[in-house]
């Protein structure tokens, strides 16, 4: 059975970031690997529609801002592909074309064979803006050249906060070339070279991931919609708050981290 594959982008304003992002995706040949190319615009306007058309994407939108959760849910619902790569509008593909093709094909295979439910594609060496997780990881697992006080403090943290220690293990691929040698919880998947682990060890992130559309909507987005949480971002649920919870950590399936294709890179005036 042939599996359809879609590329979906959520873009609330931020056109200064969106334009170079799309240009790079096209230049690299990434868009050619997808049957469907779709952008969802909260607060859609003529400029957004023109950008989508100019770059060979179909688009839809809403007249009002839906927040991160509402936007991603609408993005998934607006697509029809079986397997989807979902991106926000301020990500830049930084690997050469052949490596992008390799990782995308591997991510499709990992998800479509149910080896992992989600493959994260944020670049492990150049994650880009707003990547505070690595600093948190280093407090628990210092670098080899860390001083004695940092090592002693880390030992105390690991002893007194074992759950936090376990949840930070998924950051190891961003700090080490061979994280599977550091933690038995991490498995190196052959032949993709991706790292497999439990959701307990890796917090959810909205940035650059491949998954099955039905799993995304019927499992992940359904849980976010039903989650009885009170924290909001600008009055909206944002997925990361709702999924970084006991429910996520208790799931039996695997998630995967790829070496990565996308860095977080904002450009110009985002309009918010």
MOJOMO-V226755 format. One record per backbone hydrogen bond with DSSP energy under -0.5 kcal/mol. CO is the residue of the C=O (numbers start at 1). NH is the residue of the N-H. Records with the same first field share a line. If there is no record, write none. Layout:
CO=NH  NH
//
This chain:
2=4
4=82  83
5=35  36
6=8  85
7=38
8=87
9=11  40
10=89
11=13
14=17  18
15=19
16=20
17=21
18=22
19=23
20=24
21=25
22=26
23=27
24=28
25=29  30  31
26=29
29=32
30=33
31=34
36=7
37=58
38=9
39=41  60
40=11  42
41=44  62
45=49
46=50
47=51
48=52
49=53
50=54
51=55
52=57
53=56
58=39
60=41
62=43  44
64=43
66=70
67=71
68=72
69=73
70=74
71=75
72=76
73=77
74=78
76=79
82=213
83=6
84=86  211
85=8
86=209
87=10
88=91
90=265
92=263
96=100
97=101
98=102
99=103
100=104
101=105
102=106
103=107
104=108
105=109
106=110
107=111
108=112
109=113
110=115  116
111=114
117=212
118=256
119=210
120=258
121=261  262
127=264
130=132
131=134
132=136
133=137
134=138
135=139
136=140
137=140  141
143=146
147=151
148=152
149=153
150=154
151=155
152=156
153=157
154=158
155=159
156=160
157=161
161=165
162=166
163=167
164=168
165=168  169
166=169
168=171
169=172
171=174
172=175  176
176=179
178=181
179=182  183
183=186
187=189  196
189=193
194=189  196
195=257
196=187
197=255
198=201
199=202
201=170
206=208
208=121
209=86
210=119
211=84
212=216
213=217
214=218
215=219  220
216=221
217=222
219=223
220=224
221=225
222=226
223=227
227=229
232=234
233=236
236=233
237=69
238=240
239=243
240=244
243=245
245=249
246=250
248=251
253=199
254=117  118
255=197
256=120
257=195
259=124
261=94  95
262=123
263=92  265
264=129
268=270
269=16
270=14
//
